[in-house]
Amino acid sequence: MRYFRRHHGAGVILGACVLVGAVAGSTSSSALVAPAGPSVRGGWEAAKAAPGKHEAKWGQAHRYKDGLTVTVDKPRKFEPTQFAVGHTVGNQAVKWRITVKNGTKKTFDATLVMVNVKAGKDGDQAEQVFDDPINGMYEGTVTPGRSVSAEFAFDIPKGHLGQVDVEVQPGFQYGGAHWEGSVK
C-alpha cells in the first residue's frame, strides 16, 4: 500500500502530461481556408470563428489549408424503405454524396467526419436517416492523394426544403464548412 501511495502521484502527473500533449497536438494542426474571405486558425478556434464565412453551394469544394478537400454534391430526394430509421411520414428524405479528398501529407481518419443538417428559416435540426444502402458514415482511413465518398441522408419537413444548410466537420481539428441551398 505504501508503494502505491508513493508512486501514484507520478502516474497522475504522467497521465496529465499525456492528456495535455494529445490536446495540444490536435489543436495545432491545419488552418481553415474559406473559399472567399480571410483564413482563420485551425483547431478549436476554427470551429468557433467567423460563422457564415465558410459557405459553399452544392457541388463546390471546400479546401482546408493543409490540403484536405470536402465536396457536397447536389441534394437528391428519395423514398425511404419501410426499414429506414430516422424518417417521419410526411417529411422528405434527402441524400447527399459527400466526398473527402486527402491532399495532406498524412493519413486521414475518415471515421471522425461529422455531418449535420439544419433546415428552414429557424435552422431546425434534421434527423439523420439510415436506410440500406445509405449508411451515413465513413469507415477507416484515407491515405494521402486518395478520396472517400459516402451518402448521407436526412429527414426534412417539406415546408423547409427551400432553405437547407449542410455542415461538414472533417474532424476535431477542423472547423465546420457549410453548403447552403434549396432541395428541388
N, CA, C and O of each residue as an XYZ file, in Angstrom:
736
protein
N       0.829     -1.197      0.000
C       0.000      0.000      0.000
C       0.866      1.250      0.000
O       0.576      2.214     -0.708
N       1.925      1.231      0.793
C       2.819      2.380      0.850
C       3.468      2.623     -0.519
O       3.638      3.775     -0.917
N       3.835      1.549     -1.252
C       4.428      1.662     -2.582
C       3.452      2.350     -3.531
O       3.837      3.212     -4.321
N       2.195      1.959     -3.440
C       1.174      2.534     -4.305
C       1.046      4.036     -4.066
O       0.990      4.807     -5.025
N       0.997      4.461     -2.812
C       0.849      5.889     -2.497
C       2.044      6.694     -2.989
O       1.883      7.808     -3.487
N       3.230      6.136     -2.853
C       4.443      6.844     -3.239
C       4.503      7.016     -4.768
O       4.952      8.060     -5.242
N       4.063      6.022     -5.541
C       4.187      6.063     -6.979
C       2.905      6.510     -7.680
O       2.903      6.755     -8.886
N       1.839      6.613     -6.933
C       0.564      7.035     -7.516
C       0.648      8.457     -8.070
O       0.115      8.730     -9.145
N       1.303      9.357     -7.357
C       1.438     10.750     -7.784
C       2.151     10.865     -9.116
O       1.761     11.672     -9.960
N       3.194     10.067     -9.319
C       3.929     10.096    -10.585
C       3.031      9.640    -11.728
O       3.110     10.186    -12.829
N       2.187      8.659    -11.486
C       1.267      8.171    -12.523
C       0.250      9.226    -12.916
O      -0.065      9.378    -14.096
N      -0.269      9.959    -11.933
C      -1.232     11.026    -12.211
C      -0.574     12.129    -13.027
O      -1.170     12.630    -13.981
N       0.641     12.512    -12.668
C       1.350     13.560    -13.404
C       1.646     13.106    -14.831
O       1.465     13.875    -15.775
N       2.099     11.866    -14.995
C       2.372     11.332    -16.326
C       1.096     11.313    -17.166
O       1.123     11.690    -18.338
N      -0.011     10.881    -16.585
C      -1.285     10.855    -17.298
C      -1.718     12.247    -17.734
O      -2.201     12.422    -18.852
N      -1.552     13.231    -16.871
C      -1.912     14.610    -17.203
C      -1.057     15.136    -18.343
O      -1.560     15.834    -19.224
N       0.234     14.807    -18.336
C       1.135     15.231    -19.421
C       0.705     14.626    -20.757
O       0.721     15.309    -21.781
N       0.326     13.367    -20.752
C      -0.120     12.715    -21.981
C      -1.385     13.384    -22.500
O      -1.507     13.631    -23.700
N      -2.335     13.681    -21.602
C      -3.573     14.332    -21.998
C      -3.309     15.712    -22.577
O      -3.862     16.055    -23.622
N      -2.472     16.513    -21.919
C      -2.147     17.855    -22.405
C      -1.457     17.760    -23.763
O      -1.744     18.558    -24.655
N      -0.561     16.806    -23.932
C       0.127     16.620    -25.209
C      -0.838     16.248    -26.316
O      -0.706     16.729    -27.441
N      -1.798     15.403    -26.014
C      -2.778     14.990    -27.026
C      -3.641     16.159    -27.455
O      -3.891     16.336    -28.647
N      -4.103     16.963    -26.503
C      -4.937     18.119    -26.820
C      -4.130     19.149    -27.590
O      -4.617     19.703    -28.576
N      -2.899     19.417    -27.157
C      -2.056     20.394    -27.856
C      -1.771     19.931    -29.274
O      -1.776     20.743    -30.199
N      -1.529     18.665    -29.458
C      -1.265     18.129    -30.801
C      -2.460     18.247    -31.701
O      -2.307     18.508    -32.895
N      -3.657     18.062    -31.163
C      -4.847     18.112    -32.015
C      -5.230     19.541    -32.367
O      -5.867     19.764    -33.396
N      -4.859     20.514    -31.542
C      -5.258     21.887    -31.844
C      -4.210     22.640    -32.632
O      -4.470     23.764    -33.059
N      -3.042     22.072    -32.841
C      -2.025     22.804    -33.573
C      -1.988     22.414    -35.037
O      -1.074     22.809    -35.762
N      -2.958     21.654    -35.475
C      -2.991     21.195    -36.856
C      -3.389     22.306    -37.794
O      -3.272     23.486    -37.465
N      -3.851     21.934    -38.937
C      -4.096     22.818    -40.064
C      -5.025     23.980    -39.771
O      -5.805     23.968    -38.818
N      -4.913     24.965    -40.611
C      -5.826     26.102    -40.546
C      -6.888     25.928    -41.618
O      -6.691     25.206    -42.595
N      -7.988     26.581    -41.429
C      -9.119     26.505    -42.344
C      -9.029     27.653    -43.330
O      -8.761     28.787    -42.935
N      -9.248     27.380    -44.599
C      -9.239     28.428    -45.607
C     -10.608     28.469    -46.250
O     -11.073     27.481    -46.817
N     -11.236     29.603    -46.159
C     -12.550     29.768    -46.764
C     -12.385     29.997    -48.254
O     -11.358     30.523    -48.683
N     -13.392     29.609    -49.067
C     -13.309     29.855    -50.496
C     -13.196     31.342    -50.811
O     -12.568     31.724    -51.799
N     -13.796     32.174    -49.981
C     -13.677     33.611    -50.159
C     -13.576     34.224    -48.775
O     -14.279     33.808    -47.853
N     -12.713     35.203    -48.629
C     -12.581     35.854    -47.339
C     -11.329     35.405    -46.623
O     -10.568     34.593    -47.148
N     -11.107     35.927    -45.426
C      -9.867     35.661    -44.706
C      -9.826     34.252    -44.136
O     -10.859     33.642    -43.860
N      -8.610     33.752    -43.968
C      -8.460     32.446    -43.332
C      -8.434     32.630    -41.816
O      -8.134     33.713    -41.314
N      -8.750     31.566    -41.107
C      -8.735     31.598    -39.658
C      -7.887     30.447    -39.166
O      -7.646     29.495    -39.909
N      -7.430     30.514    -37.925
C      -6.578     29.472    -37.376
C      -7.340     28.169    -37.239
O      -8.564     28.159    -37.107
N      -6.597     27.060    -37.273
C      -7.191     25.733    -37.130
C      -7.540     25.438    -35.688
O      -7.450     26.312    -34.825
N      -7.933     24.216    -35.432
C      -8.243     23.772    -34.085
C      -9.562     24.304    -33.601
O     -10.453     24.614    -34.391
N      -9.681     24.408    -32.277
C     -10.935     24.850    -31.677
C     -11.296     26.255    -32.123
O     -12.478     26.573    -32.249
N     -10.289     27.115    -32.368
C     -10.572     28.467    -32.821
C     -11.320     28.449    -34.147
O     -12.236     29.248    -34.349
N     -10.940     27.540    -35.065
C     -11.592     27.471    -36.376
C     -13.048     27.058    -36.240
O     -13.905     27.527    -36.988
N     -13.326     26.183    -35.289
C     -14.697     25.721    -35.102
C     -15.594     26.844    -34.608
O     -16.795     26.843    -34.879
N     -15.013     27.822    -33.873
C     -15.803     28.905    -33.308
C     -15.761     30.180    -34.156
O     -16.631     31.039    -34.014
N     -14.776     30.312    -35.021
C     -14.515     31.588    -35.674
C     -15.442     31.860    -36.850
O     -15.863     30.949    -37.562
N     -15.737     33.105    -37.026
C     -16.394     33.655    -38.209
C     -17.499     32.790    -38.789
O     -17.357     32.297    -39.908
N     -18.612     32.586    -38.058
C     -19.693     31.790    -38.625
C     -20.208     32.422    -39.910
O     -20.284     33.645    -40.025
N     -20.559     31.581    -40.872
C     -21.088     32.060    -42.125
C     -20.030     32.408    -43.154
O     -20.382     32.669    -44.304
N     -18.764     32.426    -42.806
C     -17.704     32.776    -43.742
C     -17.240     31.574    -44.555
O     -16.477     31.741    -45.505
N     -17.675     30.382    -44.211
C     -17.186     29.172    -44.860
C     -18.328     28.453    -45.557
O     -18.568     27.269    -45.318
N     -19.030     29.176    -46.420
C     -20.197     28.635    -47.091
C     -19.889     28.361    -48.556
O     -19.123     29.083    -49.194
N     -20.497     27.313    -49.068
C     -20.347     26.962    -50.481
C     -21.714     26.548    -51.013
O     -22.657     26.344    -50.249
N     -21.801     26.428    -52.315
C     -23.026     25.945    -52.956
C     -22.850     24.472    -53.268
O     -21.729     23.963    -53.302
N     -23.974     23.786    -53.497
C     -23.926     22.362    -53.811
C     -22.918     22.105    -54.933
O     -22.893     22.825    -55.931
N     -22.103     21.091    -54.763
C     -21.137     20.698    -55.790
C     -19.797     21.404    -55.699
O     -18.836     20.976    -56.337
N     -19.709     22.468    -54.925
C     -18.447     23.182    -54.775
C     -17.574     22.503    -53.728
O     -18.074     21.926    -52.762
N     -16.262     22.580    -53.935
C     -15.306     22.013    -52.981
C     -14.896     23.065    -51.964
O     -14.789     24.250    -52.280
N     -14.672     22.614    -50.749
C     -14.143     23.472    -49.688
C     -12.782     22.897    -49.313
O     -12.691     21.750    -48.875
N     -11.720     23.691    -49.485
C     -10.366     23.219    -49.243
C      -9.809     23.830    -47.962
O      -9.850     25.045    -47.766
N      -9.289     22.965    -47.097
C      -8.618     23.405    -45.886
C      -7.157     23.678    -46.201
O      -6.623     23.160    -47.182
N      -6.509     24.490    -45.376
C      -5.136     24.924    -45.620
C      -4.168     23.753    -45.753
O      -3.200     23.842    -46.509
N      -4.409     22.668    -45.039
C      -3.492     21.525    -45.098
C      -3.696     20.660    -46.338
O      -2.953     19.701    -46.543
N      -4.688     20.981    -47.168
C      -4.915     20.253    -48.407
C      -6.115     19.328    -48.396
O      -6.470     18.785    -49.442
N      -6.746     19.131    -47.264
C      -7.950     18.301    -47.203
C      -9.083     19.048    -47.903
O      -9.273     20.243    -47.673
N      -9.838     18.350    -48.755
C     -10.916     18.972    -49.514
C     -12.210     18.198    -49.304
O     -12.218     16.968    -49.344
N     -13.304     18.924    -49.080
C     -14.625     18.315    -48.907
C     -15.551     18.869    -49.978
O     -15.567     20.073    -50.230
N     -16.329     17.981    -50.612
C     -17.315     18.388    -51.609
C     -18.658     17.765    -51.255
O     -18.739     16.565    -50.992
N     -19.705     18.572    -51.249
C     -21.066     18.096    -51.014
C     -21.834     18.243    -52.324
O     -22.057     19.357    -52.799
N     -22.236     17.112    -52.905
C     -22.965     17.129    -54.170
C     -24.373     17.681    -53.991
O     -24.832     17.875    -52.865
N     -25.054     17.933    -55.102
C     -26.441     18.419    -55.064
C     -27.316     17.413    -54.331
O     -27.111     16.204    -54.440
N     -28.299     17.920    -53.578
C     -29.198     17.016    -52.854
C     -30.133     16.268    -53.801
O     -30.507     16.768    -54.862
N     -30.496     15.062    -53.388
C     -31.443     14.257    -54.162
C     -32.519     13.730    -53.210
O     -32.219     13.128    -52.179
N     -33.773     13.970    -53.581
C     -34.882     13.410    -52.808
C     -34.937     11.911    -53.063
O     -34.559     11.442    -54.136
N     -35.409     11.166    -52.075
C     -35.609      9.738    -52.278
C     -36.705      9.236    -51.359
O     -37.052      9.881    -50.369
N     -37.244      8.076    -51.700
C     -38.293      7.436    -50.900
C     -37.640      6.355    -50.041
O     -37.152      5.360    -50.576
N     -37.624      6.532    -48.726
C     -37.004      5.531    -47.864
C     -37.785      4.211    -47.870
O     -38.987      4.182    -48.134
N     -37.080      3.139    -47.578
C     -37.734      1.843    -47.483
C     -38.511      1.754    -46.171
O     -38.387      2.627    -45.312
N     -39.292      0.725    -46.022
C     -40.060      0.535    -44.788
C     -39.156      0.260    -43.587
O     -39.597      0.363    -42.442
N     -37.901     -0.087    -43.842
C     -36.964     -0.401    -42.767
C     -36.079      0.778    -42.371
O     -35.217      0.641    -41.503
N     -36.285      1.930    -42.999
C     -35.462      3.105    -42.715
C     -35.637      3.555    -41.264
O     -36.720      3.463    -40.687
N     -34.550      4.037    -40.706
C     -34.560      4.577    -39.344
C     -34.336      6.081    -39.444
O     -33.433      6.519    -40.158
N     -35.132      6.874    -38.748
C     -34.965      8.319    -38.724
C     -35.915      9.078    -39.628
O     -35.898     10.309    -39.640
N     -36.748      8.369    -40.389
C     -37.688      9.042    -41.298
C     -39.063      9.132    -40.657
O     -39.548      8.168    -40.065
N     -39.684     10.290    -40.779
C     -41.042     10.513    -40.311
C     -41.947     10.667    -41.526
O     -41.649     11.444    -42.433
N     -43.055      9.924    -41.544
C     -44.014     10.023    -42.644
C     -44.480     11.473    -42.750
O     -44.818     12.100    -41.746
N     -44.493     11.994    -43.963
C     -44.869     13.385    -44.205
C     -43.666     14.274    -44.459
O     -43.800     15.335    -45.069
N     -42.502     13.863    -44.006
C     -41.266     14.603    -44.280
C     -40.648     14.094    -45.571
O     -41.050     13.055    -46.095
N     -39.676     14.826    -46.076
C     -38.961     14.430    -47.286
C     -37.573     13.916    -46.917
O     -36.794     14.626    -46.281
N     -37.264     12.689    -47.314
C     -35.910     12.162    -47.132
C     -35.044     12.716    -48.259
O     -35.418     12.672    -49.430
N     -33.872     13.242    -47.879
C     -32.955     13.853    -48.837
C     -31.569     13.277    -48.593
O     -31.156     13.096    -47.447
N     -30.840     12.987    -49.695
C     -29.492     12.451    -49.532
C     -28.486     13.297    -50.308
O     -28.802     13.908    -51.328
N     -27.265     13.306    -49.780
C     -26.150     13.998    -50.395
C     -24.977     13.026    -50.479
O     -24.748     12.246    -49.555
N     -24.245     13.070    -51.567
C     -22.987     12.329    -51.666
C     -21.898     13.303    -51.245
O     -21.760     14.382    -51.822
N     -21.129     12.918    -50.242
C     -20.085     13.790    -49.704
C     -18.741     13.100    -49.905
O     -18.542     11.950    -49.513
N     -17.828     13.836    -50.527
C     -16.501     13.300    -50.837
C     -15.439     14.069    -50.072
O     -15.451     15.299    -50.025
N     -14.518     13.321    -49.472
C     -13.373     13.902    -48.775
C     -12.121     13.446    -49.515
O     -11.864     12.248    -49.639
N     -11.344     14.410    -50.005
C     -10.088     14.094    -50.693
C      -8.933     14.478    -49.785
O      -8.846     15.613    -49.316
N      -8.055     13.528    -49.546
C      -6.920     13.771    -48.666
C      -5.746     14.334    -49.464
O      -4.976     13.583    -50.063
N      -5.618     15.636    -49.465
C      -4.498     16.303    -50.113
C      -3.404     16.653    -49.121
O      -2.504     17.434    -49.429
N      -3.484     16.070    -47.918
C      -2.465     16.323    -46.905
C      -1.308     15.342    -47.090
O      -1.313     14.523    -48.009
N      -0.336     15.437    -46.216
C       0.810     14.520    -46.262
C       0.662     13.389    -45.254
O       1.553     12.549    -45.129
N      -0.457     13.361    -44.533
C      -0.679     12.348    -43.502
C      -1.944     11.553    -43.802
O      -2.828     12.025    -44.517
N      -2.024     10.361    -43.258
C      -3.235      9.557    -43.384
C      -4.353     10.245    -42.605
O      -4.144     10.707    -41.483
N      -5.530     10.310    -43.202
C      -6.680     10.981    -42.607
C      -7.662      9.957    -42.047
O      -8.016      9.001    -42.738
N      -8.105     10.142    -40.810
C      -9.072      9.249    -40.174
C     -10.485      9.687    -40.561
O     -11.024     10.636    -39.991
N     -11.076      8.998    -41.523
C     -12.391      9.373    -42.041
C     -13.513      9.108    -41.047
O     -14.599      9.668    -41.195
N     -13.288      8.283    -40.050
C     -14.343      7.978    -39.074
C     -14.697      9.178    -38.213
O     -15.718      9.158    -37.526
N     -13.876     10.226    -38.232
C     -14.132     11.411    -37.406
C     -14.995     12.464    -38.096
O     -15.337     13.476    -37.483
N     -15.352     12.244    -39.360
C     -16.157     13.214    -40.104
C     -17.564     13.283    -39.500
O     -18.211     12.259    -39.281
N     -18.020     14.506    -39.238
C     -19.368     14.730    -38.704
C     -20.178     15.546    -39.710
O     -19.689     16.532    -40.262
N     -21.418     15.124    -39.938
C     -22.305     15.818    -40.867
C     -23.585     16.184    -40.111
O     -24.196     15.338    -39.457
N     -23.978     17.446    -40.211
C     -25.214     17.924    -39.592
C     -26.009     18.699    -40.626
O     -25.440     19.338    -41.511
N     -27.338     18.638    -40.510
C     -28.207     19.366    -41.433
C     -29.239     20.149    -40.633
O     -29.859     19.641    -39.699
N     -29.399     21.412    -41.039
C     -30.426     22.276    -40.472
C     -31.281     22.765    -41.628
O     -30.782     22.940    -42.740
N     -32.568     22.988    -41.375
C     -33.462     23.394    -42.457
C     -34.473     24.418    -41.975
O     -34.808     24.480    -40.792
N     -34.950     25.216    -42.914
C     -35.953     26.231    -42.601
C     -35.331     27.504    -42.091
O     -34.135     27.561    -41.806
N     -36.169     28.540    -41.979
C     -35.662     29.855    -41.566
C     -35.135     29.868    -40.142
O     -34.301     30.708    -39.803
N     -35.609     28.946    -39.294
C     -35.134     28.885    -37.914
C     -33.998     27.888    -37.731
O     -33.506     27.715    -36.616
N     -33.574     27.230    -38.804
C     -32.467     26.285    -38.713
C     -32.793     25.062    -37.874
O     -31.985     24.637    -37.048
N     -33.986     24.489    -38.083
C     -34.373     23.293    -37.326
C     -33.451     22.133    -37.667
O     -33.187     21.862    -38.839
N     -32.964     21.452    -36.641
C     -32.073     20.309    -36.813
C     -32.819     19.163    -37.485
O     -33.896     18.771    -37.038
N     -32.247     18.627    -38.557
C     -32.851     17.498    -39.269
C     -32.301     16.195    -38.700
O     -31.139     16.112    -38.301
N     -33.151     15.194    -38.673
C     -32.724     13.884    -38.166
C     -32.079     13.082    -39.288
O     -32.559     13.082    -40.422
N     -30.988     12.400    -38.960
C     -30.302     11.585    -39.958
C     -31.115     10.326    -40.238
O     -31.687      9.723    -39.330
N     -31.154      9.943    -41.517
C     -31.888      8.759    -41.953
C     -30.874      7.672    -42.316
O     -29.917      7.916    -43.051
N     -31.102      6.490    -41.794
C     -30.279      5.327    -42.127
C     -31.163      4.352    -42.880
O     -32.185      3.900    -42.364
N     -30.766      4.031    -44.104
C     -31.570      3.170    -44.961
C     -30.637      2.468    -45.933
O     -29.819      3.122    -46.580
N     -30.739      1.187    -46.046
C     -29.854      0.414    -46.909
C     -29.985      0.875    -48.354
O     -31.109      0.896    -48.856
N     -28.944      1.236    -49.045
C     -27.527      1.113    -48.708
C     -26.921      2.392    -48.143
O     -25.697      2.510    -48.094
N     -27.733      3.351    -47.716
C     -27.220      4.624    -47.191
C     -26.880      4.445    -45.714
O     -27.770      4.371    -44.867
N     -25.574      4.375    -45.413
C     -25.193      4.166    -44.018
C     -24.765      5.439    -43.313
O     -24.618      5.435    -42.091
N     -24.558      6.539    -44.046
C     -24.266      7.823    -43.432
C     -23.021      7.856    -42.580
O     -22.998      8.490    -41.525
N     -21.973      7.169    -43.039
C     -20.722      7.205    -42.280
C     -19.572      6.756    -43.170
O     -19.757      6.084    -44.185
N     -18.393      7.150    -42.751
C     -17.177      6.689    -43.410
C     -16.534      5.636    -42.522
O     -16.719      5.629    -41.305
N     -15.786      4.757    -43.146
C     -15.059      3.732    -42.400
C     -13.584      3.829    -42.743
O     -13.224      4.079    -43.893
N     -12.735      3.634    -41.757
C     -11.299      3.541    -41.988
C     -10.599      4.863    -42.221
O     -11.079      5.931    -41.843
N      -9.439      4.751    -42.861
C      -8.587      5.911    -43.097
C      -8.401      6.129    -44.593
O      -8.696      5.257    -45.410
N      -7.897      7.333    -44.933
C      -7.654      7.703    -46.323
C      -6.195      8.138    -46.431
O      -5.766      9.074    -45.757
N      -5.448      7.457    -47.275
C      -4.039      7.805    -47.446
C      -3.908      9.062    -48.298
O      -4.832      9.407    -49.034
N      -2.764      9.756    -48.209
C      -2.561     10.976    -48.998
C      -2.795     10.735    -50.492
O      -2.341      9.739    -51.055
N      -3.512     11.670    -51.116
C      -3.797     11.588    -52.536
C      -5.045     10.794    -52.888
O      -5.448     10.768    -54.051
N      -5.657     10.154    -51.920
C      -6.847      9.324    -52.164
C      -8.100     10.033    -51.655
O      -8.017     11.032    -50.941
N      -9.262      9.499    -52.035
C     -10.557     10.069    -51.639
C     -11.456      8.996    -51.050
O     -11.231      7.800    -51.240
N     -12.471      9.441    -50.338
C     -13.521      8.558    -49.848
C     -14.853      9.286    -50.033
O     -14.952     10.492    -49.807
N     -15.871      8.536    -50.446
C     -17.205      9.114    -50.646
C     -18.234      8.249    -49.941
O     -18.072      7.033    -49.832
N     -19.286      8.884    -49.467
C     -20.403      8.164    -48.854
C     -21.652      9.021    -49.010
O     -21.573     10.235    -49.199
N     -22.803      8.365    -48.927
C     -24.071      9.088    -48.969
C     -24.585      9.278    -47.546
O     -24.533      8.369    -46.718
N     -25.080     10.483    -47.290
C     -25.671     10.838    -46.007
C     -27.093     11.294    -46.288
O     -27.322     12.074    -47.212
N     -28.047     10.819    -45.504
C     -29.448     11.168    -45.717
C     -30.028     11.798    -44.457
O     -29.665     11.437    -43.337
N     -30.935     12.747    -44.662
C     -31.585     13.429    -43.545
C     -33.060     13.610    -43.863
O     -33.458     13.635    -45.028
N     -33.860     13.736    -42.824
C     -35.308     13.864    -42.902
C     -35.684     15.332    -42.717
O     -35.420     15.912    -41.663
N     -36.298     15.937    -43.734
C     -36.573     17.367    -43.702
C     -38.064     17.606    -43.912
O     -38.652     17.064    -44.847
N     -38.681     18.416    -43.045
C     -40.086     18.764    -43.272
C     -40.236     19.417    -44.649
O     -39.410     20.242    -45.037
N     -41.274     19.055    -45.376
C     -41.451     19.527    -46.758
C     -41.494     21.049    -46.863
O     -41.064     21.605    -47.874
N     -41.996     21.721    -45.858
C     -42.042     23.185    -45.872
C     -40.691     23.847    -45.640
O     -40.580     25.068    -45.748
N     -39.668     23.070    -45.324
C     -38.330     23.612    -45.041
C     -37.327     23.353    -46.170
O     -36.152     23.696    -46.038
N     -37.772     22.757    -47.267
C     -36.848     22.365    -48.339
C     -36.235     23.555    -49.079
O     -35.252     23.384    -49.800
N     -36.789     24.739    -48.917
C     -36.275     25.924    -49.604
C     -35.017     26.490    -48.991
O     -34.325     27.284    -49.629
N     -34.702     26.099    -47.761
C     -33.531     26.646    -47.082
C     -32.888     25.534    -46.254
O     -33.347     25.216    -45.156
N     -31.820     24.950    -46.798
C     -31.153     23.826    -46.150
C     -29.668     24.133    -46.000
O     -29.040     24.662    -46.918
N     -29.117     23.803    -44.851
C     -27.705     24.033    -44.530
C     -27.081     22.703    -44.133
O     -27.481     22.101    -43.137
N     -26.096     22.239    -44.913
C     -25.345     21.022    -44.596
C     -23.996     21.454    -44.053
O     -23.260     22.180    -44.721
N     -23.670     21.018    -42.856
C     -22.375     21.320    -42.247
C     -21.544     20.042    -42.185
O     -22.012     19.007    -41.711
N     -20.312     20.128    -42.668
C     -19.379     19.007    -42.595
C     -18.164     19.454    -41.797
O     -17.529     20.458    -42.120
N     -17.850     18.701    -40.755
C     -16.651     18.941    -39.965
C     -15.797     17.678    -40.066
O     -16.159     16.641    -39.510
N     -14.660     17.759    -40.776
C     -13.866     16.565    -41.041
C     -13.177     15.946    -39.829
O     -12.625     14.851    -39.942
N     -13.189     16.588    -38.711
C     -12.554     16.067    -37.509
C     -12.485     17.162    -36.478
O     -12.841     18.308    -36.751
N     -12.024     16.812    -35.287
C     -11.998     17.778    -34.195
C     -11.049     18.942    -34.462
O     -11.265     20.038    -33.944
N     -10.006     18.730    -35.255
C      -9.036     19.789    -35.507
C      -9.446     20.708    -36.655
O      -8.729     21.659    -36.968
N     -10.587     20.439    -37.284
C     -11.060     21.252    -38.405
C     -12.330     21.990    -38.013
O     -13.156     21.479    -37.257
N     -12.470     23.202    -38.540
C     -13.722     23.917    -38.385
C     -14.749     23.376    -39.361
O     -14.395     22.780    -40.379
N     -16.005     23.581    -39.055
C     -17.067     23.115    -39.948
C     -17.191     24.020    -41.168
O     -16.995     25.232    -41.081
N     -17.518     23.417    -42.297
C     -17.791     24.162    -43.529
C     -19.256     23.919    -43.873
O     -19.797     22.853    -43.578
N     -19.898     24.902    -44.497
C     -21.334     24.844    -44.763
C     -21.632     24.924    -46.254
O     -21.000     25.673    -46.999
N     -22.605     24.135    -46.661
C     -23.168     24.189    -48.016
C     -24.630     24.542    -47.834
O     -25.347     23.884    -47.081
N     -25.073     25.589    -48.531
C     -26.450     26.039    -48.356
C     -27.162     26.124    -49.693
O     -26.560     26.428    -50.723
N     -28.447     25.850    -49.654
C     -29.255     25.953    -50.851
C     -30.609     25.326    -50.623
O     -30.981     24.992    -49.498
N     -31.341     25.172    -51.712
C     -32.663     24.551    -51.622
C     -32.604     23.146    -52.183
O     -31.682     22.788    -52.916
N     -33.610     22.350    -51.824
C     -33.737     20.987    -52.331
C     -34.890     21.005    -53.319
O     -36.015     21.356    -52.961
N     -34.613     20.628    -54.568
C     -35.643     20.665    -55.614
C     -36.033     19.297    -56.038
O     -36.888     19.141    -56.910
